[in-house]
Amino acid sequence: MTGVRPGPMRVVVCGTRFGQVYLSALARAAPERYRLAGIVARGSDRSVALAKEYGVPLYGAVEDLPDDIDAACVVVSTAVGGGRGAELARALLDRGVHVLQEHPLHPTELADCLRVARRAGTQYMVNTFYPHLEPVRRFISSARRLVELREPVFVDALCAVQVSFDLLDILAEIFDGLRPWSLSPPADTAGRPLTGVDGQIAGVPLTLRVENRMQAGDDSSSLLLHRITVGTDAGNLMLANTHGPVLWSPVLRMPSDATGHFLPDPEEAGERWPDGLNVTGAYVGDPRTPTWAAALHDVWGEGVLTALDRLRERAEAGADPLRGGQRHLAVARAWQELTEALGYPEVAHPDPGAPLTVADL
């Protein structure tokens, strides 16, 4: 099993569109931990400019890489997006390079990459990206604790179709898997922006609404990314959007006195609702959300490094990649079932108009 050489892990980034997020993160990483060692791309003007900006070599193919590369971030579309990302990942794994691959993947591609990793003694990990962002990690941690303490009764989720793979992975982290998992056929939603499906996840009733439409050549024009609520008999925990905040809403409690009055004197409220219970809602962690500039530069970059840390930990531990990839295999199969149920995305023609601010509202 290929481990990690002493010193910083030398990492190349394959692909320079969304790969820009990875390049920026690696350039700002602790130098004793990671070192950006190059870019693998076809030589577009963008790739040439980025290689010059970061002061690293531009390689045209895996065969051109030097022998001292430890890991690669493959940020190239796989077959589901019409790209050769999985083929690129397999070539890197065969060369003894650990691979962190951007999602989504067809389950067959994912299984093939895991088998190559095991054979080559390398590590392979799918990066579903958004579960590694700090606000989402905070939500996952709190939701896991919530379902340990109380009985989950529903999950209500909303997402854009291009981030549905990672939404399923978020839920799989909360519930330690997806099974029992099922989906019902979606209702006819022709002409509507959201397609709804019902089902169950880990045996919990699931309501999922997906914006199943995209603008050709631009997957950043969606109306939203993620919104998730986990409901229990004690209250509901919500990730309001991908970058927070995380909100706790306890169930309604109006204890009555012996005569049936439920409107307490304010001075007596503390007797009916002890500390911590006399709330209608509360933030879990920071109530603020980042600006888009901070999200792209800081939150997303820190998420990339969090995912790389997990890959490195697996490499240092000599973990079995096939065993470590079972959850993502289950997610990939569920995602395939979901996208088949939703059907091909409609073409979106967004017209956002002038930007709105909070002050406008």
C-alpha positions as CSV (number, residue, x, y, z in Angstrom):
1,M,0.0,0.0,0.0
2,T,1.5,3.4,-1.1
3,G,1.8,5.6,1.9
4,V,2.8,9.3,2.2
5,R,6.4,10.4,1.9
6,P,7.8,12.5,4.7
7,G,7.3,16.2,4.3
8,P,4.5,18.1,2.4
9,M,2.2,16.1,0.1
10,R,3.0,17.2,-3.4
11,V,-0.4,17.6,-5.2
12,V,-1.4,18.4,-8.8
13,V,-4.8,19.7,-9.9
14,C,-6.4,18.3,-13.0
15,G,-8.8,20.7,-14.6
16,T,-8.9,24.5,-14.3
17,R,-12.6,25.5,-14.4
18,F,-13.8,24.5,-10.9
19,G,-10.2,23.5,-10.3
20,Q,-9.5,27.1,-9.6
21,V,-11.0,26.6,-6.2
22,Y,-8.6,23.7,-5.5
23,L,-5.6,25.7,-6.9
24,S,-6.4,28.7,-4.6
25,A,-6.8,26.4,-1.6
26,L,-3.5,24.6,-2.1
27,A,-1.7,27.8,-2.7
28,R,-2.8,29.0,0.7
29,A,-2.3,25.6,2.5
30,A,0.2,25.2,5.3
31,P,3.5,24.6,3.5
32,E,4.5,21.7,5.7
33,R,1.2,20.0,4.8
34,Y,0.6,20.4,1.1
35,R,2.5,21.8,-1.9
36,L,1.0,22.6,-5.2
37,A,3.2,20.8,-7.7
38,G,1.5,21.4,-11.0
39,I,-1.6,21.5,-13.2
40,V,-2.8,18.8,-15.6
41,A,-4.8,20.3,-18.4
42,R,-5.1,20.4,-22.2
43,G,-3.3,23.8,-22.5
44,S,-6.2,26.3,-22.9
45,D,-5.4,30.0,-22.4
46,R,-7.0,29.7,-18.9
47,S,-4.7,26.8,-17.9
48,V,-1.6,28.5,-19.3
49,A,-2.5,31.7,-17.4
50,L,-3.2,29.8,-14.1
51,A,0.0,27.8,-14.3
52,K,1.9,31.1,-14.7
53,E,-0.1,32.8,-11.9
54,Y,0.7,30.0,-9.4
55,G,4.2,29.4,-10.7
56,V,3.8,25.7,-11.4
57,P,4.4,23.5,-14.4
58,L,1.6,22.7,-16.8
59,Y,1.4,19.0,-17.8
60,G,-0.6,17.9,-20.8
61,A,-1.0,14.2,-19.7
62,V,-0.6,11.9,-16.7
63,E,2.4,10.3,-18.5
64,D,4.2,13.7,-18.3
65,L,4.1,13.9,-14.5
66,P,7.3,13.4,-12.5
67,D,7.7,10.5,-10.1
68,D,7.5,12.6,-7.0
69,I,3.7,13.5,-7.2
70,D,1.9,12.1,-4.1
71,A,-1.8,13.1,-4.9
72,A,-4.0,14.5,-7.5
73,C,-7.3,16.5,-7.3
74,V,-9.3,15.4,-10.4
75,V,-11.7,18.3,-11.1
76,V,-12.8,17.1,-14.5
77,S,-16.2,15.9,-15.5
78,T,-16.8,12.2,-15.5
79,A,-19.0,10.3,-18.0
80,V,-22.2,11.6,-16.5
81,G,-21.1,15.1,-17.6
82,G,-19.5,14.0,-20.8
83,G,-16.0,14.1,-19.6
84,R,-13.0,11.7,-19.0
85,G,-12.5,12.4,-15.3
86,A,-12.8,8.7,-14.2
87,E,-10.4,7.6,-17.0
88,L,-7.9,10.2,-15.7
89,A,-8.3,9.1,-12.1
90,R,-7.6,5.5,-13.0
91,A,-4.4,6.4,-14.9
92,L,-3.2,8.4,-11.9
93,L,-4.0,5.6,-9.4
94,D,-2.1,3.1,-11.6
95,R,0.9,5.4,-11.3
96,G,0.8,5.2,-7.6
97,V,-0.8,8.7,-7.1
98,H,-3.6,9.1,-4.5
99,V,-6.7,10.6,-6.0
100,L,-9.4,13.0,-4.7
101,Q,-12.1,13.2,-7.4
102,E,-14.8,15.8,-7.7
103,H,-18.4,14.4,-7.9
104,P,-20.7,13.2,-9.4
105,L,-19.8,9.7,-10.7
106,H,-21.8,6.9,-12.1
107,P,-21.7,4.0,-9.7
108,T,-19.9,1.8,-12.2
109,E,-17.2,4.4,-12.7
110,L,-16.8,4.8,-9.0
111,A,-16.6,1.0,-8.4
112,D,-14.0,0.7,-11.2
113,C,-11.8,3.5,-9.6
114,L,-12.0,1.8,-6.2
115,R,-10.9,-1.5,-7.6
116,V,-8.0,0.1,-9.4
117,A,-7.0,1.9,-6.2
118,R,-7.0,-1.4,-4.2
119,R,-5.0,-3.1,-6.9
120,A,-2.4,-0.3,-7.2
121,G,-2.1,0.2,-3.4
122,T,-3.3,3.8,-3.7
123,Q,-6.2,5.8,-2.1
124,Y,-9.2,7.0,-4.0
125,M,-11.9,9.2,-2.5
126,V,-14.9,11.0,-4.0
127,N,-15.1,14.6,-2.9
128,T,-18.8,15.5,-2.6
129,F,-17.5,18.9,-1.7
130,Y,-20.3,20.6,0.1
131,P,-20.4,18.2,3.2
132,H,-16.8,19.5,3.9
133,L,-17.9,23.1,4.2
134,E,-17.9,24.5,7.7
135,P,-21.6,25.4,7.9
136,V,-22.6,22.0,6.5
137,R,-20.2,20.2,8.8
138,R,-21.9,22.1,11.7
139,F,-25.3,21.0,10.5
140,I,-24.3,17.4,10.1
141,S,-22.7,17.2,13.5
142,S,-25.8,18.7,15.2
143,A,-28.2,16.6,13.2
144,R,-26.3,13.4,14.1
145,R,-26.5,14.4,17.8
146,L,-30.2,15.2,17.4
147,V,-31.2,11.8,15.9
148,E,-29.2,10.1,18.6
149,L,-31.2,11.9,21.3
150,R,-34.7,11.9,19.8
151,E,-36.8,10.1,17.3
152,P,-36.5,11.4,13.7
153,V,-39.9,11.8,12.1
154,F,-39.2,13.5,8.7
155,V,-36.6,14.9,6.4
156,D,-37.6,17.8,4.1
157,A,-35.0,18.8,1.6
158,L,-34.6,21.2,-1.3
159,C,-31.8,21.4,-3.8
160,A,-30.6,22.1,-7.4
161,V,-30.2,19.0,-9.5
162,Q,-26.5,19.5,-10.0
163,V,-25.9,19.3,-6.2
164,S,-28.3,16.4,-5.6
165,F,-25.5,13.9,-5.3
166,D,-23.9,15.7,-2.4
167,L,-27.3,16.3,-0.7
168,L,-27.7,12.6,-0.5
169,D,-24.2,12.3,0.9
170,I,-25.1,14.9,3.6
171,L,-28.1,12.8,4.6
172,A,-26.0,9.6,4.5
173,E,-23.6,11.2,7.0
174,I,-26.4,12.2,9.3
175,F,-28.0,8.7,9.4
176,D,-24.9,6.6,9.0
177,G,-26.1,5.4,5.6
178,L,-29.2,5.5,3.4
179,R,-31.0,2.2,4.0
180,P,-33.9,1.6,4.2
181,W,-34.0,3.8,1.0
182,S,-36.9,4.2,-1.4
183,L,-38.3,6.8,-3.8
184,S,-41.8,7.2,-5.3
185,P,-42.3,8.4,-8.9
186,P,-42.5,12.2,-9.1
187,A,-45.8,13.9,-9.8
188,D,-46.2,15.7,-13.1
189,T,-44.6,19.0,-12.6
190,A,-44.4,20.2,-16.2
191,G,-43.9,24.0,-16.3
192,R,-43.0,24.2,-12.6
193,P,-39.5,25.1,-11.3
194,L,-39.4,22.3,-8.7
195,T,-40.0,18.6,-9.1
196,G,-41.1,16.8,-5.9
197,V,-40.5,13.2,-4.9
198,D,-41.4,11.3,-1.7
199,G,-39.6,8.4,-0.2
200,Q,-37.6,7.3,2.8
201,I,-34.0,7.6,3.9
202,A,-32.7,5.4,6.7
203,G,-36.4,4.5,7.2
204,V,-37.3,8.2,7.8
205,P,-40.0,9.7,5.6
206,L,-38.4,12.0,3.0
207,T,-39.8,14.9,1.0
208,L,-37.4,16.1,-1.6
209,R,-37.9,18.9,-4.1
210,V,-35.4,19.5,-6.9
211,E,-34.9,22.3,-9.3
212,N,-34.5,20.0,-12.3
213,R,-33.4,22.5,-14.8
214,M,-30.0,24.0,-15.9
215,Q,-28.8,26.6,-18.2
216,A,-26.6,25.2,-21.0
217,G,-22.9,25.7,-20.3
218,D,-23.6,27.3,-16.9
219,D,-24.4,25.3,-13.7
220,S,-24.2,28.4,-11.5
221,S,-27.5,29.9,-12.4
222,S,-29.7,27.9,-10.1
223,L,-32.3,29.4,-7.8
224,L,-30.7,27.7,-4.8
225,L,-28.2,25.1,-3.6
226,H,-29.3,23.2,-0.5
227,R,-31.9,23.6,2.2
228,I,-32.5,20.7,4.6
229,T,-34.7,20.2,7.6
230,V,-34.4,17.1,9.9
231,G,-37.6,16.9,12.1
232,T,-37.9,15.0,15.3
233,D,-40.4,14.7,18.1
234,A,-38.4,17.4,20.0
235,G,-38.1,19.9,17.2
236,N,-36.6,20.7,13.8
237,L,-33.0,21.4,12.8
238,M,-32.6,23.4,9.5
239,L,-29.7,24.2,7.3
240,A,-31.2,27.4,5.8
241,N,-28.9,27.3,2.9
242,T,-25.5,25.8,2.0
243,H,-23.6,28.5,3.8
244,G,-25.8,28.7,6.9
245,P,-27.2,29.6,9.2
246,V,-28.2,26.4,11.1
247,L,-31.4,26.9,13.0
248,W,-33.0,24.9,15.9
249,S,-36.8,25.2,16.3
250,P,-38.1,23.3,19.3
251,V,-41.7,21.9,19.2
252,L,-44.4,24.3,20.5
253,R,-44.8,24.1,24.2
254,M,-47.6,25.9,26.1
255,P,-48.0,24.2,29.5
256,S,-51.3,25.1,31.1
257,D,-51.9,25.7,34.8
258,A,-54.5,23.8,36.8
259,T,-57.3,26.0,35.5
260,G,-56.3,25.6,31.9
261,H,-54.6,29.1,31.5
262,F,-51.5,28.9,29.2
263,L,-50.6,32.6,29.2
264,P,-48.2,33.0,32.1
265,D,-47.3,36.1,33.8
266,P,-43.9,37.1,32.4
267,E,-42.4,36.8,35.9
268,E,-43.6,33.2,36.2
269,A,-42.4,32.1,32.7
270,G,-39.2,30.8,34.1
271,E,-41.1,28.3,36.3
272,R,-42.9,26.8,33.2
273,W,-40.0,27.0,30.9
274,P,-36.6,26.3,32.6
275,D,-33.5,27.8,31.1
276,G,-32.8,26.7,27.6
277,L,-36.5,25.7,26.9
278,N,-38.0,29.2,26.9
279,V,-37.2,29.8,23.2
280,T,-39.0,29.6,19.9
281,G,-35.8,29.2,18.0
282,A,-32.1,29.5,18.2
283,Y,-29.0,29.6,16.0
284,V,-26.6,26.7,16.2
285,G,-23.2,28.4,15.9
286,D,-22.6,31.6,14.0
287,P,-25.8,33.3,12.8
288,R,-23.9,35.2,10.1
289,T,-23.4,33.9,6.6
290,P,-20.3,34.7,4.5
291,T,-20.2,37.0,1.5
292,W,-19.9,35.3,-1.8
293,A,-16.3,36.4,-2.0
294,A,-15.5,34.9,1.4
295,A,-17.5,31.7,0.6
296,L,-15.6,31.1,-2.7
297,H,-12.2,32.0,-1.3
298,D,-12.3,30.9,2.3
299,V,-15.2,28.6,3.0
300,W,-14.8,26.6,-0.2
301,G,-11.0,26.6,0.1
302,E,-11.1,25.3,3.6
303,G,-13.5,22.6,2.5
304,V,-11.1,21.4,-0.1
305,L,-8.3,21.1,2.4
306,T,-10.6,19.3,4.8
307,A,-11.3,16.7,2.1
308,L,-7.6,16.4,1.3
309,D,-6.9,15.8,5.0
310,R,-9.3,12.9,4.9
311,L,-7.5,11.5,1.9
312,R,-4.1,11.9,3.5
313,E,-5.3,10.2,6.7
314,R,-6.4,7.2,4.7
315,A,-3.1,7.1,2.9
316,E,-1.1,7.3,6.2
317,A,-3.3,4.6,7.7
318,G,-3.0,2.3,4.7
319,A,-6.8,2.0,4.7
320,D,-8.6,-0.3,2.2
321,P,-10.0,2.1,-0.4
322,L,-12.8,-0.3,-1.4
323,R,-14.1,-0.6,2.1
324,G,-13.8,3.2,2.7
325,G,-15.8,3.9,-0.5
326,Q,-18.9,1.9,0.4
327,R,-20.9,4.9,1.5
328,H,-20.2,6.8,-1.7
329,L,-21.1,3.7,-3.7
330,A,-24.5,3.6,-2.0
331,V,-24.9,7.4,-2.6
332,A,-24.0,7.0,-6.2
333,R,-26.6,4.3,-6.7
334,A,-29.3,6.3,-4.9
335,W,-28.4,9.4,-7.0
336,Q,-28.7,7.3,-10.2
337,E,-32.1,6.2,-9.1
338,L,-33.1,9.8,-8.2
339,T,-31.9,11.3,-11.5
340,E,-33.6,8.5,-13.5
341,A,-36.9,9.3,-11.6
342,L,-36.5,13.1,-12.2
343,G,-35.7,12.7,-15.9
344,Y,-33.5,14.9,-18.0
345,P,-33.1,18.4,-16.7
346,E,-35.1,21.1,-18.5
347,V,-33.2,24.0,-20.1
348,A,-33.4,27.0,-17.8
349,H,-33.6,30.6,-19.1
350,P,-33.0,32.6,-16.0
351,D,-33.5,36.3,-16.0
352,P,-32.4,37.4,-12.5
353,G,-32.7,41.1,-13.3
354,A,-31.1,43.7,-11.0
355,P,-29.6,42.3,-7.8
356,L,-31.7,42.7,-4.6
357,T,-30.3,43.5,-1.2
358,V,-31.8,43.0,2.3
359,A,-32.5,46.7,2.4
360,D,-34.7,46.3,-0.7
361,L,-36.9,44.0,1.2
